[in-house]
Amino acid sequence: RNEYLFAVVKEDVDQLLLGLRFSKEKVHLIYQGSMGRQRLSFKRIQLTDNNWHSIVLAVSGHHATLTLDCGIPLEL
């Protein structure tokens, strides 16, 4: 099951512009790019363990970095 942490939607057409969702072992950054909806997936991420987590997501151009619980940053 996928859960959204946040989503930015264009109201008048109900279109997802930017979203961060997670599944059992992945975190997905979904965005509306020049070629339609695109997704970056960070793999081997555990968020479904019934614990609180801190997540830092930094995006610059075509580069994204995700840091979970002050650990080693994952880069795409």
Secondary structure, DSSP 8 states (H G I E B T S, - for coil): --EEEEEEEEGGGTEEEEEEEE-SSEEEEEEEETTEEEEEEEES----SSS---EEEEEETTEEEEEETT---EE-
